[in-house]
Amino acid sequence: MSGRWSEIARVLLAWYRERGRATLPWRVTRDPYYTVVSEFMLQQTQVDRVLPKFEAFVRRFPGFAALARASTADVLREWKGLGYNSRAVRLKRLAEAVVERFGGAMPHDPAQLLALPGVGPYTVAAIRAFAFDEDAAACDVNVRRVVHRLVFGVEFPSKATQAQLHEAAAEAVPHGEAHDWNSAMMDLGATICTARAPKCLLC
């Protein structure tokens, strides 16, 4: 982490711990299964819609082994209401792969994670940061927007490539704080540094 980020990190982490959504059920644990289920559910779906479905889903399928054993029909029934059912199918395939290849324990190695069904570079970073506390930057649309505004200025027109945004986001991660830092950046982008009506004076 460079010097320009250290003060931002101090302030943003304090804000997150006081006002962020730190009590979301997938944030109060480091269980990789909870991380993966939440990441699949949150793709193109708002947190408020995900919350009740997430809690019911992990009660019905409490881990990779239970999800792998379930029928696709049962999984889709629990998924109903979230839409984009292909996400549920990919999640079940991921659970099957984790059980078959790794005995039900999510691997740490990025290459092994990337080889799992439905997992791309963003999800690899999210698993590393949220489940394993590794210094990875999970660059979703909110994080990319916040990083662009902090480092490169207003994003219209864009002044940075995706690679530059990812590099800047990775540089910003405070050592040993990846879980809360990524959560804080996502919350900042979702609630204050929004796309259409940023609350700049609050920031």
C-alpha positions in Angstrom: 0.0 0.0 0.0 1.4 3.4 -1.0 1.4 6.5 1.2 -1.5 8.1 -0.7 -3.8 5.3 0.4 -2.8 5.0 4.0 -5.0 8.0 5.3 -7.9 6.9 3.1 -7.6 3.4 4.5 -7.6 4.7 8.1 -10.7 6.8 7.6 -12.6 4.4 5.3 -12.1 1.4 7.6 -13.3 3.4 10.6 -16.4 4.5 8.6 -17.1 0.9 7.6 -16.8 -0.5 11.1 -19.2 2.2 12.4 -21.6 2.7 9.5 -21.0 -0.1 6.9 -22.9 -3.3 6.3 -20.5 -5.3 8.4 -23.3 -7.5 9.8 -24.4 -9.0 6.5 -24.5 -12.8 7.1 -21.7 -13.5 4.5 -19.5 -10.8 6.1 -19.6 -12.0 9.7 -17.9 -15.3 8.8 -14.9 -16.4 6.8 -16.6 -19.5 5.6 -15.7 -19.9 1.9 -19.1 -21.5 1.2 -20.9 -18.4 2.4 -18.6 -16.2 0.4 -19.2 -18.2 -2.8 -23.0 -18.4 -2.4 -23.2 -14.7 -1.7 -21.0 -13.8 -4.7 -23.2 -15.9 -7.0 -26.4 -14.5 -5.6 -25.2 -10.8 -5.7 -24.4 -10.9 -9.4 -26.9 -8.5 -11.0 -29.1 -8.6 -7.8 -29.4 -6.1 -5.0 -28.4 -6.9 -1.4 -32.0 -6.4 -0.1 -33.3 -9.1 -2.4 -30.5 -11.5 -1.7 -30.6 -11.4 2.1 -33.7 -13.6 2.7 -32.9 -15.9 -0.2 -29.3 -16.3 1.1 -30.4 -17.3 4.6 -32.9 -19.8 3.4 -30.4 -21.3 0.9 -27.7 -21.9 3.4 -30.1 -23.4 5.8 -31.3 -25.8 3.1 -27.8 -26.5 1.8 -25.4 -25.8 4.6 -22.1 -26.5 2.8 -20.5 -27.7 -0.5 -21.3 -31.3 0.2 -25.0 -30.7 0.8 -25.3 -28.6 -2.3 -23.3 -31.1 -4.4 -25.7 -33.9 -3.3 -28.9 -31.9 -4.0 -30.9 -32.3 -7.2 -30.8 -29.4 -9.6 -34.6 -29.1 -9.2 -34.2 -28.6 -5.4 -31.5 -26.0 -5.9 -33.6 -24.1 -8.4 -36.6 -24.1 -6.0 -34.5 -22.5 -3.3 -33.1 -20.0 -5.9 -36.6 -19.0 -7.1 -37.1 -15.2 -6.9 -33.5 -14.3 -7.7 -33.7 -14.8 -11.4 -30.8 -15.7 -13.7 -31.2 -19.4 -12.9 -28.0 -20.3 -14.7 -26.1 -18.9 -11.7 -27.7 -21.5 -9.5 -26.7 -24.3 -11.9 -23.1 -23.1 -12.0 -23.1 -22.8 -8.2 -24.1 -26.4 -7.9 -21.5 -27.5 -10.4 -18.9 -25.6 -8.5 -19.9 -27.4 -5.3 -19.6 -30.7 -7.1 -16.2 -29.8 -8.3 -15.0 -28.7 -4.8 -16.2 -32.1 -3.4 -14.8 -34.2 -6.2 -11.4 -32.4 -6.6 -10.7 -31.1 -3.1 -12.7 -33.2 -0.7 -15.2 -30.4 0.0 -12.6 -27.8 1.1 -12.3 -24.7 -1.1 -8.7 -24.4 -2.4 -6.5 -21.4 -1.8 -4.5 -21.5 -5.0 -5.7 -18.9 -7.5 -5.2 -21.2 -10.5 -7.3 -23.9 -8.8 -10.0 -21.4 -8.0 -10.1 -20.1 -11.5 -10.5 -23.6 -12.8 -13.8 -24.1 -10.9 -17.1 -23.8 -12.8 -18.5 -20.3 -12.8 -15.4 -18.7 -11.3 -13.6 -15.8 -13.1 -10.9 -13.4 -12.0 -13.3 -11.2 -9.9 -14.6 -14.2 -7.9 -11.1 -15.5 -7.4 -10.2 -12.2 -5.8 -13.4 -12.1 -3.7 -12.8 -15.6 -2.4 -9.2 -14.8 -1.5 -10.1 -11.5 0.2 -13.4 -12.5 2.0 -12.8 -16.1 2.8 -9.0 -16.3 3.3 -8.1 -12.7 4.3 -5.5 -12.6 1.5 -4.4 -9.2 0.1 -6.5 -9.2 -3.0 -8.7 -6.5 -4.6 -12.2 -7.6 -5.5 -13.0 -5.1 -8.3 -16.7 -5.0 -8.8 -18.4 -2.1 -10.6 -18.6 -0.1 -7.4 -14.9 -0.5 -6.5 -13.8 0.4 -10.0 -15.9 3.6 -9.9 -14.5 4.6 -6.5 -10.9 3.9 -7.6 -11.4 5.8 -10.8 -12.7 8.9 -9.0 -10.0 8.7 -6.3 -7.0 8.1 -8.6 -8.0 9.3 -12.1 -10.8 11.7 -11.6 -14.4 11.6 -12.8 -15.0 8.6 -14.9 -16.8 10.2 -17.9 -14.9 10.0 -20.1 -12.9 7.2 -18.7 -9.3 8.1 -18.1 -8.1 4.6 -17.2 -8.1 1.1 -18.6 -9.5 -1.8 -16.7 -5.9 -3.0 -16.1 -4.9 0.3 -14.6 -8.0 0.3 -12.4 -7.2 -3.2 -11.2 -3.6 -2.2 -10.5 -4.6 0.8 -8.5 -7.2 -1.2 -6.6 -4.6 -3.8 -5.7 -2.1 -1.1 -4.6 -4.8 0.3 -2.2 -5.4 -2.9 -0.2 -4.1 -2.5 3.4 -2.0 -5.5 4.4 -4.1 -7.9 6.4 -7.3 -5.9 6.0 -8.5 -7.2 2.7 -11.9 -8.5 4.0 -13.0 -5.2 5.6 -11.3 -3.0 3.0 -13.0 -4.6 0.0 -16.3 -4.6 2.0 -15.8 -0.9 2.8 -15.0 0.0 -0.8 -18.1 -1.8 -2.0 -20.3 -0.1 0.6 -18.9 3.3 -0.2 -19.6 2.8 -3.9 -23.1 1.4 -3.3 -24.3 4.0 -0.8 -22.3 7.2 -1.1 -20.0 7.3 -4.1 -22.8 6.1 -6.4 -23.0 6.3 -10.1 -25.8 8.8 -10.6 -26.1 10.8 -7.4 -22.9 10.7 -5.4 -23.0 12.2 -1.9 -19.7 14.0 -2.2 -20.2 16.3 0.8 -20.8 13.2 3.1 -17.6 11.6 1.7 
